[in-house]
Amino acid sequence: MTTDHGPDGRNWNKNEVEYDLGVAGPGQSIVITITRSVAVKIMDHDSYELYKAGEDCKAFSGQLTSSPYRFKLPREARWHVIINPHTYSGTAEFSVRLIDDEVLDG
């Protein structure tokens, strides 16, 4: 199996884009902005390894239809975000950022 990387170093394949956000936890949020509806999975590193192996894993997942979406990190872990940007009406543009809650809450 080969690993492809996007021009900015993200792991990606034809169907999904993966972000490794590193270690983060309470007091931080993942913020995702989108131009169209996308399928998203947010998981810790242990679950990510299971996911990549095709095994059952725990993830926060769903279809994002509005933007920006904020996910407050429930615990310290190495976090991954996986996005499928392909929709029935084209490919969505998106961004994923890790931001301190104090910046977001003003």
C-alpha positions as CSV (number, residue, x, y, z in Angstrom):
1,M,0.0,0.0,0.0
2,T,1.4,3.4,-0.9
3,T,0.8,6.6,0.9
4,D,0.0,9.7,-1.1
5,H,0.5,13.2,0.1
6,G,-1.1,16.5,-1.0
7,P,0.9,19.5,-1.9
8,D,0.8,20.7,1.7
9,G,1.9,17.4,3.1
10,R,-1.5,16.1,4.2
11,N,-2.2,12.5,3.7
12,W,-4.9,12.0,1.1
13,N,-6.3,9.5,-1.4
14,K,-9.1,9.8,-4.0
15,N,-11.9,9.7,-1.4
16,E,-10.6,11.4,1.7
17,V,-8.1,13.9,3.2
18,E,-6.5,13.3,6.6
19,Y,-5.1,15.8,9.0
20,D,-2.8,14.8,11.9
21,L,-3.3,17.7,14.3
22,G,-0.8,16.4,16.9
23,V,-1.4,16.3,20.6
24,A,-4.1,18.6,21.9
25,G,-6.8,18.6,24.5
26,P,-9.2,20.5,26.8
27,G,-9.0,24.2,26.2
28,Q,-8.6,23.7,22.4
29,S,-11.1,23.2,19.6
30,I,-10.9,21.8,16.1
31,V,-12.6,24.3,13.7
32,I,-13.6,23.1,10.2
33,T,-14.9,25.5,7.5
34,I,-16.5,24.1,4.4
35,T,-18.0,25.4,1.1
36,R,-20.3,22.4,0.6
37,S,-21.5,19.5,2.7
38,V,-18.8,17.0,3.6
39,A,-18.5,13.8,5.6
40,V,-16.1,14.2,8.6
41,K,-14.5,11.8,11.1
42,I,-12.7,13.1,14.2
43,M,-10.7,10.5,16.2
44,D,-7.7,9.9,18.4
45,H,-4.6,8.2,17.2
46,D,-5.4,4.7,18.5
47,S,-8.8,4.8,16.7
48,Y,-7.1,6.2,13.6
49,E,-4.7,3.2,13.5
50,L,-7.7,0.9,13.8
51,Y,-9.6,2.8,11.1
52,K,-6.6,2.6,8.6
53,A,-6.4,-1.1,9.3
54,G,-10.1,-1.5,8.4
55,E,-11.1,-2.4,11.9
56,D,-13.9,-1.0,14.1
57,C,-13.0,2.2,15.8
58,K,-14.5,5.0,17.9
59,A,-14.9,8.3,16.1
60,F,-17.0,11.5,16.2
61,S,-18.5,11.4,12.7
62,G,-21.2,12.8,10.6
63,Q,-22.1,15.1,7.7
64,L,-21.2,18.7,8.1
65,T,-23.7,21.0,6.4
66,S,-22.9,24.4,7.9
67,S,-19.7,26.3,8.6
68,P,-17.7,26.9,10.7
69,Y,-18.1,23.8,12.8
70,R,-16.4,23.7,16.2
71,F,-15.4,20.5,18.0
72,K,-14.2,21.1,21.6
73,L,-11.6,18.5,22.5
74,P,-12.8,16.3,25.3
75,R,-9.4,15.0,26.5
76,E,-5.7,15.2,25.6
77,A,-4.8,12.9,22.7
78,R,-3.2,13.0,19.3
79,W,-6.1,14.0,17.1
80,H,-6.9,13.2,13.4
81,V,-9.6,14.7,11.2
82,I,-10.6,12.8,8.0
83,I,-12.8,14.6,5.4
84,N,-14.4,13.2,2.3
85,P,-14.8,16.4,0.2
86,H,-16.6,14.7,-2.7
87,T,-20.3,15.6,-2.9
88,Y,-23.1,14.9,-5.4
89,S,-22.6,18.4,-6.7
90,G,-18.8,18.6,-6.8
91,T,-15.8,18.8,-4.6
92,A,-15.9,20.9,-1.5
93,E,-13.2,23.3,-0.4
94,F,-12.4,23.2,3.3
95,S,-10.0,24.1,6.1
96,V,-9.1,22.4,9.4
97,R,-7.6,24.4,12.2
98,L,-6.7,23.7,15.9
99,I,-7.4,26.9,17.9
100,D,-7.2,27.7,21.6
101,D,-10.7,28.2,23.1
102,E,-9.8,31.5,24.7
103,V,-9.2,32.9,21.2
104,L,-12.6,31.6,20.0
105,D,-14.5,32.7,23.1
106,G,-12.9,36.2,23.0
